[in-house]
Amino acid sequence: MVYRAWPYLWVAILAVFLLITMAFELARGVVDPLKITIIVVFLFAIFINFKLKLDNESITYEIYYFNFRVHQKVAHVDDIQEIRFKRVGWKQKSSKIILRGRLNIRVVSFKPKEVYQALDEYDVPKYKSEDYLVLEKFAEREG
């Protein structure tokens, strides 16, 4: 199944705020180069999104800028050393796929939320933090 994440919505809100303050500064005739640089970086960051494809024998992690694939990492089940599940924030789940000899894959803010259940079904060693187990119990009671 394919899961997607667009984690930088807060960057868009901050960029709009900076653009508004920049418009007021331009009306006064003042230009701050640092603020212009920050706005450009934020505008580039807004259009980044992630895609995670889970198959029986592999996990594919892709980074897109607009609709152009910038990076792709394919991890076969044999390459996975461990999957660690933990809590991020108050009520959000997270996982880290630890690979042998390569950079890890961090899974946060992917939709639909069943991505963590799908990762739990892989036949690899798993570690779940106490906070994550509390979130699972809470989800069972709600669900």
C-alpha positions in Angstrom: 0.0 0.0 0.0 1.1 3.6 -0.6 1.2 6.2 2.2 1.9 9.9 1.7 3.1 12.8 4.0 3.1 16.5 3.6 4.7 17.6 6.9 5.5 21.2 6.2 2.1 22.9 6.5 3.3 25.1 9.3 6.1 26.3 7.0 3.4 27.6 4.6 1.7 29.5 7.3 4.9 31.0 8.5 5.9 32.0 4.9 2.6 33.8 4.5 3.2 35.7 7.7 6.7 36.6 6.6 5.4 37.8 3.2 2.8 40.0 4.9 5.5 41.6 7.2 7.8 42.0 4.2 5.1 43.8 2.3 4.8 46.3 5.2 8.6 46.8 5.2 8.7 47.3 1.5 6.0 50.0 1.8 8.3 51.8 4.3 11.3 51.4 1.9 13.2 48.9 4.2 14.4 45.6 2.8 15.8 42.9 5.1 18.0 40.4 3.1 17.8 37.8 5.9 14.0 37.8 5.7 14.0 37.4 1.9 16.4 34.4 2.3 14.1 32.8 4.9 11.0 33.3 2.7 12.8 31.7 -0.3 13.8 28.7 1.8 10.3 28.3 3.2 8.8 28.5 -0.3 11.0 25.7 -1.5 10.2 23.6 1.6 6.4 23.9 1.1 6.5 21.7 -2.0 8.3 18.8 -0.5 6.3 15.6 0.1 7.1 12.0 0.9 5.8 8.7 -0.3 6.1 5.3 1.5 5.3 2.1 -0.4 5.0 -1.1 1.7 5.2 -4.5 -0.1 5.7 -7.9 1.3 9.4 -8.1 0.4 10.4 -4.4 0.4 9.8 -0.9 1.6 10.2 2.0 -0.8 10.7 5.5 0.5 10.6 8.4 -1.9 11.0 12.2 -1.6 9.2 14.4 -4.1 9.6 18.1 -4.9 6.4 19.1 -6.6 5.8 15.9 -8.6 9.4 15.2 -9.4 11.1 12.4 -7.5 14.3 13.7 -5.9 15.3 10.6 -3.9 14.3 7.0 -3.7 15.4 4.4 -1.2 14.4 0.7 -1.5 14.9 -1.5 1.6 14.4 -5.2 1.3 13.2 -7.0 4.4 16.6 -8.6 4.7 18.2 -5.2 5.0 16.0 -4.1 7.9 17.8 -4.5 11.2 15.0 -3.3 13.5 11.8 -1.2 13.5 11.5 1.2 16.5 8.1 2.6 17.4 7.8 5.7 19.6 5.5 8.6 20.4 6.1 12.1 19.0 4.2 15.0 20.5 1.1 14.3 22.5 -0.8 11.8 20.4 1.2 11.1 17.3 2.9 7.8 16.5 6.3 7.6 14.9 8.6 4.8 13.7 12.2 4.5 12.6 13.3 1.7 10.2 16.9 1.0 11.0 18.8 -0.4 8.0 22.0 -2.3 8.0 24.9 -0.2 6.7 22.6 2.6 5.4 20.7 5.7 6.6 17.5 5.0 8.5 14.0 5.8 7.3 11.9 7.9 9.7 8.1 7.5 9.4 6.1 10.4 10.8 2.9 12.1 9.7 2.0 9.6 7.0 -1.6 9.2 6.0 -3.6 7.0 6.4 -2.6 6.2 9.9 -2.6 2.4 9.4 1.0 2.7 8.2 2.2 1.8 11.7 0.0 -1.3 11.8 1.4 -2.3 8.4 5.0 -1.8 9.6 4.2 -3.9 12.7 3.3 -6.9 10.4 6.8 -7.2 9.0 8.8 -10.2 10.4 11.7 -8.2 11.7 12.8 -7.3 15.3 10.7 -4.5 16.8 11.0 -2.2 19.7 8.1 -0.3 21.1 8.6 2.4 23.7 6.4 2.7 26.7 4.8 5.8 25.4 3.9 4.1 22.1 2.3 1.2 24.0 0.2 3.8 25.9 -0.9 5.2 22.6 -1.8 1.8 21.3 -3.9 1.1 24.4 -5.6 4.5 24.1 -6.4 3.7 20.4 -7.9 0.4 21.3 -10.2 2.0 23.9 -11.4 4.7 21.4 -11.7 2.3 18.5 
